[in-house]
């Protein structure tokens, strides 16, 4: 088969897969039918996250845990940020933050924690205190002083949404599988970071108080992330699931901490007030991890 025929065959496959990736858009009788799969399509797709292979502890030759920042101002990370206004677009596209929060509220994700070590579990009520800031107006204070109660109309509520996110933080494990002789990565946790909801109530104060809202145990969230699609700027007929996007590391991350003898201290803890040196230190840690695989094949 010559190159021309190969390219034709590949293009044909892409067209076939692309036609089905729009989820019934070409066969919809009404706009309400877009995004709905028939039972036959669901059975044919067998759509579920690709399961992780079992890794025996004896097969892990070397490992290192790293924490990374995914800066949402970087263009390559935009699929993890947009769309921020999920009310004005089709229901098949949601921001990653909206996907996680909705799945937590619906009970699809239960493994939610306060830190990246997954030691303190958080409930839905705990998250409400982090994501919503309530403020009583002056009239409400006067009513409380006089009557001991406050009407809802005198309470302002400010809720964090996808547009308020500054960055994502992830924790993952790099390890060498000695059976396959290669370096692999397994994501363990993901965390949205934003200014406190209080900053929305007082925008003129220029409050800069970025906090980790919550940590999600990533393997337990894969089902919800697989069912949500991120935008594919190269081919809109082939959306990418958030599970695929994150597992394949299709983002730009900056290491801000690694496991170490000093209690897993972060880069900023031992390199102060020097952004360039912090960036170089992050690159050094990343290069050290990559070199471990290269050094496997040095004789």
C-alpha positions as a Markdown table, in Angstrom:
| # | Residue | x | y | z |
|---|---|---|---|---|
| 1 | Unk | 0.0 | 0.0 | 0.0 |
| 2 | Unk | 1.5 | 3.3 | -1.0 |
| 3 | Unk | 1.6 | 6.5 | 1.1 |
| 4 | Unk | -1.4 | 8.0 | -0.7 |
| 5 | Unk | -3.6 | 5.0 | 0.1 |
| 6 | Unk | -2.4 | 5.0 | 3.7 |
| 7 | Unk | -3.3 | 8.6 | 4.2 |
| 8 | Unk | -6.7 | 8.0 | 2.6 |
| 9 | Unk | -7.4 | 5.1 | 5.0 |
| 10 | Unk | -6.4 | 7.1 | 8.0 |
| 11 | Unk | -8.5 | 10.1 | 6.9 |
| 12 | Unk | -11.5 | 7.7 | 6.5 |
| 13 | Unk | -11.1 | 6.4 | 10.0 |
| 14 | Unk | -10.9 | 9.9 | 11.4 |
| 15 | Unk | -14.1 | 10.9 | 9.6 |
| 16 | Unk | -15.9 | 7.8 | 10.9 |
| 17 | Unk | -14.8 | 8.4 | 14.4 |
| 18 | Unk | -15.4 | 12.1 | 14.1 |
| 19 | Unk | -18.9 | 11.7 | 12.9 |
| 20 | Unk | -19.8 | 9.7 | 16.0 |
| 21 | Unk | -17.9 | 12.0 | 18.4 |
| 22 | Unk | -20.5 | 14.8 | 18.0 |
| 23 | Unk | -23.0 | 12.6 | 19.9 |
| 24 | Unk | -25.9 | 12.4 | 17.6 |
| 25 | Unk | -25.7 | 15.9 | 16.2 |
| 26 | Unk | -26.0 | 14.8 | 12.6 |
| 27 | Unk | -29.0 | 12.5 | 13.3 |
| 28 | Unk | -30.9 | 14.8 | 15.7 |
| 29 | Unk | -34.4 | 15.6 | 14.8 |
| 30 | Unk | -34.5 | 18.5 | 17.3 |
| 31 | Unk | -31.8 | 20.3 | 19.3 |
| 32 | Unk | -32.9 | 18.4 | 22.4 |
| 33 | Unk | -31.7 | 15.2 | 20.7 |
| 34 | Unk | -28.1 | 16.5 | 20.6 |
| 35 | Unk | -25.9 | 14.8 | 23.1 |
| 36 | Unk | -28.2 | 11.8 | 23.7 |
| 37 | Unk | -27.0 | 8.3 | 22.8 |
| 38 | Unk | -29.3 | 5.5 | 22.1 |
| 39 | Unk | -29.0 | 2.3 | 24.1 |
| 40 | Unk | -27.4 | 0.6 | 21.1 |
| 41 | Unk | -24.8 | 3.3 | 20.9 |
| 42 | Unk | -24.0 | 3.1 | 24.6 |
| 43 | Unk | -23.6 | -0.7 | 24.4 |
| 44 | Unk | -21.4 | -0.4 | 21.3 |
| 45 | Unk | -19.2 | 2.3 | 22.8 |
| 46 | Unk | -18.6 | 0.4 | 26.1 |
| 47 | Unk | -17.5 | 3.8 | 27.3 |
| 48 | Unk | -15.5 | 3.7 | 30.6 |
| 49 | Unk | -12.1 | 4.8 | 31.9 |
| 50 | Unk | -9.2 | 2.7 | 30.8 |
| 51 | Unk | -8.4 | 0.8 | 34.0 |
| 52 | Unk | -4.9 | 1.1 | 35.6 |
| 53 | Unk | -2.8 | -2.0 | 35.5 |
| 54 | Unk | -1.9 | -3.7 | 38.7 |
| 55 | Unk | 1.6 | -2.7 | 40.0 |
| 56 | Unk | 3.2 | -5.0 | 42.6 |
| 57 | Unk | 5.3 | -3.2 | 45.2 |
| 58 | Unk | 8.2 | -5.5 | 44.3 |
| 59 | Unk | 8.1 | -4.2 | 40.7 |
| 60 | Unk | 8.7 | -0.6 | 41.7 |
| 61 | Unk | 12.4 | -0.1 | 41.4 |
| 62 | Unk | 12.3 | 3.6 | 42.2 |
| 63 | Unk | 9.7 | 6.3 | 42.9 |
| 64 | Unk | 9.4 | 9.9 | 43.8 |
| 65 | Unk | 6.3 | 11.9 | 44.7 |
| 66 | Unk | 6.0 | 15.5 | 43.2 |
| 67 | Unk | 3.6 | 18.3 | 43.6 |
| 68 | Unk | 2.9 | 20.6 | 40.6 |
| 69 | Unk | 1.2 | 23.8 | 39.8 |
| 70 | Unk | -0.9 | 24.1 | 36.7 |
| 71 | Unk | -1.1 | 27.8 | 35.9 |
| 72 | Unk | -4.4 | 28.6 | 34.2 |
| 73 | Unk | -2.9 | 31.7 | 32.6 |
| 74 | Unk | -0.9 | 29.5 | 30.3 |
| 75 | Unk | -2.5 | 28.9 | 26.9 |
| 76 | Unk | -1.8 | 25.2 | 26.9 |
| 77 | Unk | -3.8 | 24.8 | 30.1 |
| 78 | Unk | -6.9 | 26.6 | 28.9 |
| 79 | Unk | -8.8 | 23.3 | 28.4 |
| 80 | Unk | -8.7 | 22.9 | 32.2 |
| 81 | Unk | -10.1 | 26.4 | 32.7 |
| 82 | Unk | -12.8 | 27.1 | 30.1 |
| 83 | Unk | -15.7 | 27.3 | 29.7 |
| 84 | Unk | -16.2 | 29.5 | 32.7 |
| 85 | Unk | -19.8 | 30.4 | 31.9 |
| 86 | Unk | -21.5 | 27.0 | 31.8 |
| 87 | Unk | -25.0 | 28.4 | 31.5 |
| 88 | Unk | -24.7 | 29.7 | 28.0 |
| 89 | Unk | -23.3 | 26.6 | 26.2 |
| 90 | Unk | -24.3 | 23.1 | 25.5 |
| 91 | Unk | -24.5 | 20.7 | 28.4 |
| 92 | Unk | -21.8 | 18.5 | 26.9 |
| 93 | Unk | -19.1 | 21.0 | 27.8 |
| 94 | Unk | -18.2 | 21.9 | 31.4 |
| 95 | Unk | -15.2 | 23.4 | 33.1 |
| 96 | Unk | -13.1 | 21.0 | 35.1 |
| 97 | Unk | -14.0 | 22.8 | 38.3 |
| 98 | Unk | -17.7 | 22.6 | 37.5 |
| 99 | Unk | -17.4 | 18.9 | 36.8 |
| 100 | Unk | -15.7 | 18.1 | 40.1 |
| 101 | Unk | -18.0 | 20.3 | 42.3 |
| 102 | Unk | -21.1 | 18.9 | 40.6 |
| 103 | Unk | -19.9 | 15.3 | 41.0 |
| 104 | Unk | -19.1 | 16.0 | 44.7 |
| 105 | Unk | -22.6 | 17.5 | 45.3 |
| 106 | Unk | -24.2 | 14.5 | 43.5 |
| 107 | Unk | -22.3 | 12.0 | 45.5 |
| 108 | Unk | -20.4 | 10.7 | 42.5 |
| 109 | Unk | -17.1 | 11.7 | 44.2 |
| 110 | Unk | -16.8 | 10.9 | 47.8 |
| 111 | Unk | -13.0 | 10.9 | 48.4 |
| 112 | Unk | -12.5 | 14.6 | 49.2 |
| 113 | Unk | -9.8 | 15.8 | 51.6 |
| 114 | Unk | -8.4 | 18.9 | 53.1 |
| 115 | Unk | -4.7 | 18.2 | 52.2 |
| 116 | Unk | -2.6 | 16.4 | 49.6 |
| 117 | Unk | -1.8 | 13.6 | 52.1 |
| 118 | Unk | -5.5 | 12.6 | 52.2 |
| 119 | Unk | -5.6 | 12.4 | 56.0 |
| 120 | Unk | -8.5 | 14.7 | 56.8 |
| 121 | Unk | -11.7 | 14.0 | 54.9 |
| 122 | Unk | -14.1 | 16.8 | 54.1 |
| 123 | Unk | -17.9 | 16.7 | 53.9 |
| 124 | Unk | -20.2 | 18.6 | 51.6 |
| 125 | Unk | -21.0 | 21.0 | 54.5 |
| 126 | Unk | -17.2 | 21.7 | 55.0 |
| 127 | Unk | -16.9 | 22.6 | 51.3 |
| 128 | Unk | -19.8 | 25.0 | 51.6 |
| 129 | Unk | -17.9 | 27.0 | 54.1 |
| 130 | Unk | -15.0 | 27.3 | 51.7 |
| 131 | Unk | -16.9 | 28.0 | 48.5 |
| 132 | Unk | -19.5 | 30.4 | 49.7 |
| 133 | Unk | -19.0 | 33.6 | 51.7 |
| 134 | Unk | -22.1 | 35.1 | 53.5 |
| 135 | Unk | -22.2 | 38.8 | 54.5 |
| 136 | Unk | -24.9 | 40.6 | 56.4 |
| 137 | Unk | -25.7 | 44.1 | 55.2 |
| 138 | Unk | -26.1 | 47.1 | 57.6 |
| 139 | Unk | -29.9 | 46.8 | 57.5 |
| 140 | Unk | -29.5 | 43.1 | 58.4 |
| 141 | Unk | -27.4 | 44.0 | 61.4 |
| 142 | Unk | -30.0 | 46.6 | 62.5 |
| 143 | Unk | -32.7 | 44.0 | 62.2 |
| 144 | Unk | -30.7 | 41.5 | 64.1 |
| 145 | Unk | -30.1 | 43.9 | 66.9 |
| 146 | Unk | -33.8 | 44.8 | 67.1 |
| 147 | Unk | -35.4 | 41.5 | 66.5 |
| 148 | Unk | -32.7 | 38.8 | 66.9 |
| 149 | Unk | -33.3 | 37.5 | 63.3 |
| 150 | Unk | -32.1 | 38.4 | 59.8 |
| 151 | Unk | -34.2 | 38.1 | 56.7 |
| 152 | Unk | -32.6 | 36.4 | 53.6 |
| 153 | Unk | -32.9 | 39.7 | 51.6 |
| 154 | Unk | -30.3 | 41.3 | 54.0 |
| 155 | Unk | -27.8 | 38.5 | 53.5 |
| 156 | Unk | -25.4 | 38.6 | 50.6 |
| 157 | Unk | -23.8 | 35.4 | 49.3 |
| 158 | Unk | -20.7 | 35.2 | 47.1 |
| 159 | Unk | -20.0 | 31.8 | 45.6 |
| 160 | Unk | -16.7 | 30.8 | 43.9 |
| 161 | Unk | -17.1 | 29.6 | 40.4 |
| 162 | Unk | -14.9 | 28.4 | 37.5 |
| 163 | Unk | -13.9 | 31.9 | 36.5 |
| 164 | Unk | -12.4 | 32.5 | 40.0 |
| 165 | Unk | -9.8 | 29.8 | 39.7 |
| 166 | Unk | -6.2 | 30.8 | 39.6 |
| 167 | Unk | -4.5 | 27.4 | 39.3 |
| 168 | Unk | -4.7 | 23.7 | 39.8 |
| 169 | Unk | -2.4 | 21.7 | 42.0 |
| 170 | Unk | -1.7 | 18.1 | 41.5 |
| 171 | Unk | 0.2 | 15.4 | 43.4 |
| 172 | Unk | 1.6 | 12.4 | 41.5 |
| 173 | Unk | 4.1 | 9.6 | 41.7 |
| 174 | Unk | 6.8 | 9.0 | 39.2 |
| 175 | Unk | 8.1 | 5.4 | 39.4 |
| 176 | Unk | 10.2 | 2.9 | 37.4 |
| 177 | Unk | 8.5 | -0.3 | 36.6 |
| 178 | Unk | 11.3 | -2.8 | 36.5 |
| 179 | Unk | 9.2 | -5.4 | 34.7 |
| 180 | Unk | 8.7 | -3.1 | 31.7 |
| 181 | Unk | 11.9 | -1.1 | 32.2 |
| 182 | Unk | 10.3 | 2.3 | 31.9 |
| 183 | Unk | 9.4 | 5.4 | 33.8 |
| 184 | Unk | 5.7 | 5.9 | 34.5 |
| 185 | Unk | 3.5 | 8.5 | 36.1 |
| 186 | Unk | 0.4 | 8.0 | 38.2 |
| 187 | Unk | -1.7 | 11.0 | 39.3 |
| 188 | Unk | -2.9 | 10.7 | 42.9 |
| 189 | Unk | -4.7 | 14.0 | 43.7 |
| 190 | Unk | -6.0 | 17.2 | 42.2 |
| 191 | Unk | -6.9 | 20.5 | 43.9 |
| 192 | Unk | -8.5 | 23.7 | 42.7 |
| 193 | Unk | -6.8 | 26.9 | 44.0 |
| 194 | Unk | -8.6 | 30.3 | 44.1 |
| 195 | Unk | -8.8 | 33.4 | 46.2 |
| 196 | Unk | -11.1 | 33.1 | 49.2 |
| 197 | Unk | -14.8 | 33.7 | 48.5 |
| 198 | Unk | -14.5 | 36.8 | 50.8 |
| 199 | Unk | -12.4 | 38.5 | 48.1 |
| 200 | Unk | -15.5 | 38.7 | 45.9 |
| 201 | Unk | -17.4 | 40.6 | 48.6 |
| 202 | Unk | -14.7 | 43.2 | 48.9 |
| 203 | Unk | -13.1 | 43.5 | 45.5 |
| 204 | Unk | -11.7 | 47.0 | 46.2 |
| 205 | Unk | -9.5 | 45.6 | 49.0 |
| 206 | Unk | -7.4 | 43.7 | 46.5 |
| 207 | Unk | -7.3 | 40.6 | 48.8 |
| 208 | Unk | -4.7 | 38.1 | 47.6 |
| 209 | Unk | -5.4 | 35.0 | 49.6 |
| 210 | Unk | -5.0 | 32.0 | 47.4 |
| 211 | Unk | -6.1 | 28.8 | 49.2 |
| 212 | Unk | -6.4 | 25.2 | 48.3 |
| 213 | Unk | -10.2 | 24.6 | 48.2 |
| 214 | Unk | -10.1 | 20.8 | 48.5 |
| 215 | Unk | -8.2 | 17.8 | 47.4 |
| 216 | Unk | -9.8 | 15.0 | 45.4 |
| 217 | Unk | -8.4 | 11.5 | 45.3 |
| 218 | Unk | -7.9 | 11.2 | 41.6 |
| 219 | Unk | -8.4 | 7.5 | 41.0 |
| 220 | Unk | -11.8 | 7.8 | 42.7 |
| 221 | Unk | -12.9 | 10.6 | 40.4 |
| 222 | Unk | -11.9 | 9.0 | 37.1 |
| 223 | Unk | -15.5 | 7.9 | 36.3 |
| 224 | Unk | -16.9 | 11.4 | 36.6 |
| 225 | Unk | -13.9 | 12.9 | 34.7 |
| 226 | Unk | -14.2 | 10.4 | 31.9 |
| 227 | Unk | -17.8 | 11.3 | 31.3 |
| 228 | Unk | -17.0 | 15.0 | 31.0 |
| 229 | Unk | -15.3 | 16.3 | 27.8 |
| 230 | Unk | -12.6 | 19.0 | 27.4 |
| 231 | Unk | -12.3 | 21.1 | 24.3 |
| 232 | Unk | -10.0 | 19.9 | 21.6 |
| 233 | Unk | -8.7 | 22.9 | 19.7 |
| 234 | Unk | -7.2 | 20.8 | 16.9 |
| 235 | Unk | -10.3 | 18.8 | 16.1 |
| 236 | Unk | -13.7 | 19.7 | 17.7 |
| 237 | Unk | -15.2 | 16.5 | 16.5 |
| 238 | Unk | -12.8 | 14.6 | 18.8 |
| 239 | Unk | -13.3 | 16.0 | 22.3 |
| 240 | Unk | -11.0 | 14.7 | 25.0 |
| 241 | Unk | -12.2 | 13.4 | 28.4 |
| 242 | Unk | -10.7 | 15.1 | 31.4 |
| 243 | Unk | -9.5 | 11.7 | 32.6 |
| 244 | Unk | -7.6 | 11.2 | 29.3 |
| 245 | Unk | -6.3 | 14.7 | 29.3 |
| 246 | Unk | -4.9 | 14.5 | 32.8 |
| 247 | Unk | -3.6 | 10.9 | 32.6 |
| 248 | Unk | -1.7 | 11.7 | 29.4 |
| 249 | Unk | -0.3 | 14.9 | 31.0 |
| 250 | Unk | -1.5 | 17.2 | 28.2 |
| 251 | Unk | -0.8 | 20.2 | 30.3 |
| 252 | Unk | 2.1 | 22.3 | 31.5 |
| 253 | Unk | 3.0 | 21.8 | 35.2 |
| 254 | Unk | 5.6 | 23.4 | 37.4 |
| 255 | Unk | 7.0 | 21.4 | 40.3 |
| 256 | Unk | 6.7 | 23.3 | 43.6 |
| 257 | Unk | 7.5 | 20.4 | 46.0 |
| 258 | Unk | 9.0 | 16.9 | 46.1 |
| 259 | Unk | 9.2 | 14.3 | 48.8 |
| 260 | Unk | 12.4 | 14.9 | 50.8 |
| 261 | Unk | 14.0 | 14.4 | 54.2 |
| 262 | Unk | 13.0 | 17.9 | 55.3 |
| 263 | Unk | 9.4 | 17.0 | 55.7 |
| 264 | Unk | 8.6 | 17.5 | 52.0 |
| 265 | Unk | 9.4 | 21.1 | 52.2 |
| 266 | Unk | 8.5 | 23.2 | 49.1 |
| 267 | Unk | 10.9 | 25.0 | 46.8 |
| 268 | Unk | 9.8 | 28.4 | 48.1 |
| 269 | Unk | 10.8 | 27.3 | 51.6 |
| 270 | Unk | 14.5 | 27.1 | 50.8 |
| 271 | Unk | 14.6 | 29.6 | 47.9 |
| 272 | Unk | 13.1 | 32.8 | 49.0 |
| 273 | Unk | 12.2 | 35.9 | 47.0 |
| 274 | Unk | 13.9 | 34.7 | 43.8 |
| 275 | Unk | 11.4 | 33.6 | 41.2 |
| 276 | Unk | 14.1 | 32.7 | 38.6 |
| 277 | Unk | 16.0 | 30.5 | 41.0 |
| 278 | Unk | 12.7 | 28.8 | 42.0 |
| 279 | Unk | 12.0 | 28.1 | 38.4 |
| 280 | Unk | 15.5 | 26.7 | 37.8 |
| 281 | Unk | 15.1 | 24.5 | 40.9 |
| 282 | Unk | 11.8 | 23.2 | 39.6 |
| 283 | Unk | 13.5 | 22.3 | 36.3 |
| 284 | Unk | 16.3 | 20.6 | 38.1 |
| 285 | Unk | 13.9 | 18.3 | 40.0 |
| 286 | Unk | 12.1 | 17.5 | 36.8 |
| 287 | Unk | 15.4 | 16.8 | 35.0 |
| 288 | Unk | 16.5 | 14.5 | 37.9 |
| 289 | Unk | 13.3 | 12.5 | 37.5 |
| 290 | Unk | 13.7 | 12.1 | 33.7 |
| 291 | Unk | 17.4 | 11.1 | 34.0 |
| 292 | Unk | 16.4 | 8.1 | 36.2 |
| 293 | Unk | 15.0 | 6.4 | 33.1 |
| 294 | Unk | 17.9 | 7.3 | 31.0 |
| 295 | Unk | 20.4 | 6.0 | 33.6 |
| 296 | Unk | 18.6 | 2.6 | 33.5 |
| 297 | Unk | 20.2 | 1.9 | 30.1 |
| 298 | Unk | 23.8 | 3.0 | 30.9 |
| 299 | Unk | 26.2 | 0.2 | 30.9 |
